Amino acid sequence: MTEPVRVAVVGVGAIGRHHARIYAEHPAADLVGVYDTDKERARRVAGATGTRAFEQVDALLERVDAVSVAVPTVDHLDVGLHCLGQGCDVLMEKPIAASLSAAEALIDAARGSDRVLQIGHVERYNPAVEAMLTEVRKPAFIEIHRLGSFAERSLEVDVVIDLMIHDIDIVHALVDAEIVDLRAVGVPVLSAEVDIANARLELVGGCTVNMTASRVSLNRVRKVRIFEPEAYFSVDYSNQQVSCFRLERGSGDRPAIAGVPVPVERREPLLNELSDFLACVVSRKPPRVTAADGHRALATALRIRDAIHRTSTA
């Protein structure tokens, strides 16, 4: 039996507090403490998870082996470099950074210090997505809707970086192909940034992707539909359900469409993600979502954002 990984959470807002909650209950983790620039928030989360709120981040980092970083995107580079420089393995919440140059600096620092740098694209750890990725063979058309109501968080970034980037990462996991054409539109509605966006991608090999992300919708929707030769998949992220229909060619003249069961073992995606991180800290193996994956998702997100800007100013 290995000793529990000594872990910290830096940034305990809307997402980081859930990292603290899970670490506090995880048998492979020893939650040494939390840090946040909002001292009262840090104390509340520490009290709820039975740990300590540190006044100084260095005092916390020197006591741990690994850290979840869940600070605003603009601070990812500085905080990530500091944690890596202190010898900590890092789970960086998505996106990896605010720019590609910042992402590359983090990757170089992790490589130079031989530290784990995992990126928090949590949908990759959704049991429905895990099941879907084992079943899909050759996607020809992918349609994704990620719709949610307005919340006063992450308003320093647009909806592409805030929400759509989850689905960008899933697309790259499904189809390892370069983008040959990209078109996008988006508008601000309730904030100064783009709040609803649509992107259409064409990939090498012929797969077409249509993605819509909104943070100004009445109903919450998290769904992806995948069409490939002789099969159709519908995945509900929120309910962790996968529907599959395949074309069956029997002995008769007419083929039939049959539903194919796709079992999904329901589990909290963030728990899966943090379990992977803790295991990688111990084994020194690469995580499921690497820093290179985070860089690729960010690169596509920035291309979509640039395309939206060109469309809006044309």
N, C-alpha and C positions, 0 to 999 in steps of 0.2 A: 504494500500500500504506500503510495506517495503522499507526502504532506500536502495539505490544501495550499493552493496558490495564494500568496498574499497579494490582494488586489485593492485598487482604489477607484473611485469615480471622480473625475474632474468635470464639473458642470452637472448640477442635479435639477435641471428644469424639467420641462414636459417629458423629455425622453430619458435623461440621465437618472431621474429618480426611479425609473423602472429597472435600469441597470443595477442600482443599489439594492432594490427590493429582491431581485433574483439572486444576486451575489450573496446577500444575507442569508438566503435559504439554501444555497447550493452546497452540496457536500464536498465539492472539489475546490471551493473558494473560502478564503478567510478575508472578509471585508474589513480591512484595517481602518478605513475612514473615507470621508468625502470632503471635497473642497468646492466652493462656489464663491464668486465675487459678492453674491448676495448672502451675507453671513447668516441672516435669519432663516433664509431658505435652507441653507446647509444644515443649520441646527435642527430644523423641522424634519428633514429627511434622515439625518443621523438618529434622531430620537425614534423615528418610525422603524428604522432598520437595526436598531441596537448597536450602533457604531459611534464613531467620534467625528465631529466636525472640526477640521483643522483650520487654523487661522492663516497659516502660511503653506503654500503648495509644496515648497521644497521639503518642509518637515514631514509631509505625507509621503512624497515620492521616495525619500530615502529609506522608508520603512517597507516598501512594497516591491514586488517583482513585475507587476503588470497593472495597466490602468485603462479604463474606459474613458475616452474623451468625448464629451457631449456638450461642447461650447458652441457659440455661434460660428457659422462657417468662416467668417472673416478672421477668426482667431485660430483656425485649425493649424495653420502653418506654425505660428509662434508657439502655441501650446504643445503641438505635436513634436516639434524639434526639441523643446525643453524636456519633455518626458523621455524621448529617445536618448537625449544627451545625459539624462540621469540613469540610464541603463535599464529603462522599463520597456517591456513589450507593450504595444499599443493597439487597442481597438478604437479606431477613429469612426465616429458616426458619419454617415453619408451627408454630403458628398465628401470625397477625400480632401478637397481644398477648394478655395475660391477661384483658382486659376491653374492652368496646366503647369506653369513654371513652379508654382507652390507645391503642386502634387509631385513633381519631379524632385524637388528639394527634399520632400518627406521620404520618397522612395530611396533616394541616394543616402540619406541619413540612416534609414533602417538597414539598408544593405551594408553600409560602412560600419555600423555597430553590431551587426548580426542580430538584430532584433526582429521579432514578429511585428508586422504592420498589417492588420486586418481592417477591412472597411465594412461599415455597418449597413450593407444592403440587405435588410432583414427579410425581404420577400424571398430571397434565395433559400431561406431556411423555413419557409412556409411548407408544411407537410403536403398541401395540395400541389404546390409548385414542384416539390421534390418528386412526387408521384408522376406529375405531368412530364417532367424532363426525362423520365425513364421510358415513357410511352411514345412520345413524339419522335418521328423518324425524319421527315423531310418537309418542313413547313413551306407552304406556297403563299399563304396569306395569313397575317396575324392582325387581329383587331383588339385594342385594349382600351378600356374605359376606367379611369381612376377619378371619381368625382366625390367631393366632400364639401361640407359647409364651411363657412368662413370662421377662422379661429385667429385670435390675436397672438400668433407665434410664427416665427420664421418669415416675418414680413420684410426682412432685409434682403431676401432673395425672391425671385419670381417663381411661378408655379412649376416651371420646367426643372429648376434646381431643387425645389422643395418636394415635389411629388412625382413628376414624370420620370425623374432619373431612376426611380425604383424599376419602372417598366423598361427603360432603356437597358438596364443591366440584365433583365430577364430576356429581352430580345437578343442581346449578345450571347447569353448562355444558350439560347435555343439555336441560333444561327451564327456560326463563326465565319462571317463573310464581311467584306468591306462594303461601305455605302457608296453606291454609284450615283444616286440622286436623292436630294433632300429638299422638301418644301414644308413650310410651316407658317401658321398664322396665330396670333394671340392678341389679347387686349387686357388692359387693366380695368377693373370694375370697382372694387372696394378698397384698393390700395394703390400706391404709386407704382407698383410693379405689375407685370402681366399676371393676371389671376386665372385666366382660362386660355388654354393653348391646344392646338391640334398640329400634329406633325405626320407627314407621309414620307416614308423611306422606301427606296428600292435598293436591294442588296445584290451583290454579285451572285449569280445562280438563279435569279428571278424572283426571290421572295419579296413580297410587298408588305409593308407594315403601316398600319394606321393607328395612331395613338392620340387619345384625348385626355387631358388632365384639367381638373377644375377645382378651385377651392371656394366657389361661389354657388354651389348647387344645393338644392333642397334635400335631396336624398343621397345617401352614401352608397356608392357603387365601386366595387373593386373586382373587375372581371376581365378575363382574356379569352379570346376565341381563336382557335388555330385550325386552319384548313390545310390539308395535305392530300395528295392523291389517295383516294379511297378511304379517307378518315376525316373526322371532325371532332375537335375537343372544345369543351367549355369548362373554364376553371373559375371558380368563385373563391377569391383570396380570403374574404372575410369569413365565409362559412366553411372553408377548407373542404370543398367538394370538387370532384372532377367527373364530368360526364364525357363519355367517349362513344362515338358511333362509327362503325366500320362497314364498308361495302363487302358483302359476302357473295362469292360466286359459287353457287351450287351446281347441281347437275341439270337444272332447268334452264330455260332460255332467258329468264329475267333475274338479274341480281337482286339481292335484298339488303336492306340496311338494318343492322342489328346493334343494339346497345351492348357495350362491353364493360363489365364492372372494373372500376379502377379503385382499389381499396386505398383509403387514406387514414392513417393513424393520427388523430387530432392531437396537437401539442402546441404550446405557445411558441411562435417563431423566435421571439427574442430569447427564450430559454435555450432553444436549439443553437442560436447564434453564439450566445455566451458560453455554452458548453463546448462548442467547437474551439472558441478562443482559448479557454482554459486548457483543453486537451493539447492545443498547438504550443502553448507556453511550456508544457511539460515535455512533449515529444519532439519539439523543434521542427515539426513538419509544417508545410505551408497550409494556411487556412483555406476553406472553400472559396471565400471571396478575398482575393489577394489585392495588394495595392495596385498591381497592374490592371486588374479588373476595374478598380475604382477610377483609375486614370482613363481607361477606355470609355467608361460610362460618362465621365465628366466631359471628355472630348466631344462626344456625340451631343450631350446636353448643350454645350457651348455653341456647337454648330447650329442646333435648333434655335437657340436664343438669337444668334446672329441672323438667321433666316427670318425670324419674326421681326427683328428690327428693320431689315431690308424691306420687308413687305409693308410695314407700317409707315415707312418714310418714302415709299415709291410714289 
